[in-house]
């Protein structure tokens, strides 16, 4: 639309990558999924808020993972904010997922996220993420109703095109969803990787 705003829209076979799932489940060829998004970017004249961005997205259509009639509505909004502190950016996001079910067992899931990224040096960046999931899916009682997640990441550019990253992640479910039997309430992961960017 202009330097500060852009719109994207599309029509696709399904929400999932499994495009043949629609035909296997008896849906007609004219069953499609629709998507649209709006992205806004703060102009340079906004001072320290310059380059902050916000996006809003909408998807509706068939999903092989949905309950009932297979239709899903997904809404998303997220923002990344520049701050007065050099190298520090903060962000927030909200996801809403709704399964449409003919038999009255529609389900809703909400995901709330907060993010922060700090470019400590030219090569070192520190990142933190916290997310909360609230699920009320009436058609799938095996899913945990509330899940919390915290992730801390340190990333260092070793050489040109080479990234090294160390990450600590903690997941907590009020019901217990981890482990071999799915009965543990906590999961902790420590990961390290090196990646070459082509």
N, C-alpha and C positions, 0 to 999 in steps of 0.2 A: 504494500500500500504506500509506504514511505520509508524513510530511513529508520524511523522509530517503531514501525509496526509491519508485520507480515502475517498472511493468512495461508493456511494449507488445508486442502480438502481432498477426499478420495473415496472411491468405491472399490471394494475388494471382495474376493470370494468368501472368506471367513476371517474371523479375528485371529485364529490359530494359524500356524504354518502348515497344518495338516489339511490341505485343501480338499482331499478326497473324502474326508470324514463327513462332509455335508451329504454327499450322494449315498454313502453307506448307511446313513441314518434316515433316509427317506425324504430329504428336503429337496425341493425342486431347484432347477437350474437358476431360476430368477430370484432365489434367496441370496441376498447379498449382505455385506456389512458396510457401514458408512462411518467415516471419520472426518474430523475437522479440528483445527487448532488455530489459536491466535497467539502470536509472540510479540512482546513489547520490549523495547530497549531504551533505557534512559539516555538522553543526548549528552554530549560533552559539556553543554552549558549548565548542567546540574551539579557542577562541582564534584565533591567526593562521591556523590551517588552516580556519577557518570558510568556508563557501561553496565549498570544494574539491569537485570532482566526479569521478566515475568512471562509465564506461558500458561495457557488454559487449553485443555484438550477434551475431546468427546469421541467416544467410539460406541457404536451400537450395531449388533448383528449376531450371527450364529457363532457359537463356540462349542466344540466337542466336549469341553470340560464343564459345561453348564448343566444345571439340573432342569428337569421339566421339558419345556418346549425348545430349549437350546438357545434362547435369546439372552444376550448379555448387554448391559449398559455400563460403560466405564467412564468416569469423569476424573479429570486430573487438573490440579493447579499447582504451580511451583514458582518460586522466586529466588533469585540469587542477588544479594545486595553487596555492593562495595561499601567499605567502612572508612572512617577517617584514619584508621591505623593502616599504614602502608603494608601491603602484602596480605591483609586479612580480609576474607570474604565470608559472608554468612548466608545461609539458605534455609528455606522451609518448603515443605511439599505436603499436599493432601491428596490421597487417592480414594475414590469411592467406586465399589464394584457391586453390581446388582444382578442377580440371576432372576429371570422372569420364569415363573413356573405355573403351568396350567392348573395344577392340583393344589395351589394355595400354600406351597412350601418355598416361597421365594426367599432368597438369602441375601444378606447385605454384609459387606466387609469394608472397613475403613482402615486406612494406613496414614499415620501422621509422622512426619520426619523433620528433624532439625539437623543442620549441617554447618560445619565450619572448616575453613581451609586457610592455612597461614604459610606464606612463602617466606621461610626464615632466612634463607640465603638464595643465591642464584641457583644452586643445585638441590637444596633441601627444602621439602615441603612437609608440613604436619597437618593431618586431617582428622576430624572427629565426626561421628555420625550417631544419632540416636533415633530409634523408630519405635512406634507403638502400633500394634495391630489389634483391632477389635472386630471379631467375626461373629455374626449371628446367622450363619448359614443354616436354615431350617432343614435343608435336604441332605446335609452331611454332618452328622453329629460327631464324626471322628476328628474333625478339625478343632484345634484348641481355640477357645473363645478370646483369650487375651495373651498376647506375646509382646515381650520387650526385647530390644536389641541395642547394644552399644558396640561401636567399632572405633578403634584408634589405629591410624596408619602413619608411618613415617616413610617417605619416598625420597630417594637420593639418585641423582643422575650421575652414574659412575663415569661414563664416557659418552661421547656423542652417539645418540640413538640407543643408549643402553640405560634401562631403569632398574633400580633395585628397590625392593619394597618389603617392609616388615609390618605385619598387621596382627592385632589382637582383637578378637571378637567374642562377645558374651551374649548368649540368647537365654531368655527366661520365659517359661510358659507356666501359667497358674495351674494348668491341669496336668502337665507332664506330657511331653511329646517327643523326647529324644532318647537315645540309647537303643539297644537291640529290641527291647520290648516296648518302646515308646512310652515308658513310664518315668523317665527322668525329667525334672523340671528345669535343669540347667545344662547348657552346652557351652564349652569354651574352646576356641580355636586360636592357635598361634601359627601364623603362616609367614613364610619368607619366599620371595621369588625374584628372579632376574629375567628381564624381558628385553629383546632387541626389537626396535621399531624400524620397519622397512620404509 
